[in-house]
Amino acid sequence: MRIRVKDILDMLAGGATEAQILQDFPYLEREDIQAACEYAAQYVNHPVVTAGK
Protein backbone atom coordinates (compact mmCIF):
# COMPACT_ATOMS: atom_id res chain seq x y z
CA MET A 1 0.00 0.00 0.00
CA ARG A 2 1.09 3.54 -0.57
CA ILE A 3 0.26 6.79 1.09
CA ARG A 4 1.29 10.20 -0.24
CA VAL A 5 3.76 12.41 1.60
CA LYS A 6 1.09 15.12 1.50
CA ASP A 7 -1.38 12.87 3.32
CA ILE A 8 1.09 12.24 6.13
CA LEU A 9 1.93 15.93 6.40
CA ASP A 10 -1.76 16.86 6.39
CA MET A 11 -2.42 14.45 9.24
CA LEU A 12 0.50 15.82 11.26
CA ALA A 13 -0.56 19.41 10.54
CA GLY A 14 -4.07 18.51 11.63
CA GLY A 15 -2.79 17.43 15.03
CA ALA A 16 -2.48 13.67 14.56
CA THR A 17 0.36 12.07 16.47
CA GLU A 18 2.75 9.53 15.00
CA ALA A 19 1.08 6.89 17.17
CA GLN A 20 -2.36 7.76 15.76
CA ILE A 21 -1.12 7.63 12.18
CA LEU A 22 0.60 4.30 12.77
CA GLN A 23 -2.56 2.91 14.34
CA ASP A 24 -4.72 4.07 11.41
CA PHE A 25 -2.19 2.86 8.82
CA PRO A 26 -0.59 -0.28 10.26
CA TYR A 27 1.50 -0.89 7.13
CA LEU A 28 3.43 2.34 7.84
CA GLU A 29 6.44 2.48 10.11
CA ARG A 30 7.79 5.36 12.16
CA GLU A 31 10.63 5.69 9.67
CA ASP A 32 8.08 6.31 6.89
CA ILE A 33 6.70 9.33 8.76
CA GLN A 34 10.21 10.63 9.37
CA ALA A 35 11.08 10.14 5.70
CA ALA A 36 7.98 12.12 4.67
CA CYS A 37 9.04 15.00 6.91
CA GLU A 38 12.62 14.88 5.62
CA TYR A 39 11.38 14.86 2.02
CA ALA A 40 9.16 17.88 2.68
CA ALA A 41 12.01 19.76 4.36
CA GLN A 42 14.25 19.18 1.35
CA TYR A 43 11.47 20.07 -1.07
CA VAL A 44 10.92 23.50 0.46
CA ASN A 45 14.63 24.16 0.98
CA HIS A 46 15.44 26.74 -1.66
CA PRO A 47 17.52 29.90 -1.74
CA VAL A 48 15.79 33.18 -1.07
CA VAL A 49 16.62 35.87 -3.59
CA THR A 50 16.07 39.46 -2.56
CA ALA A 51 16.17 42.46 -4.84
CA GLY A 52 18.92 44.96 -4.13
CA LYS A 53 18.19 48.62 -3.44
C-alpha angles and dihedrals in degrees: 000000000000133000124189122246087235091058092053092047091047091053092049091046089050091058101263115147124225088251092055092049092048090049092050093044107034093177089066123086130207089253090059091058091047091049091052090053092046091049091051092048091053092044093057094040103107135138118266114228118201126191116244122236 
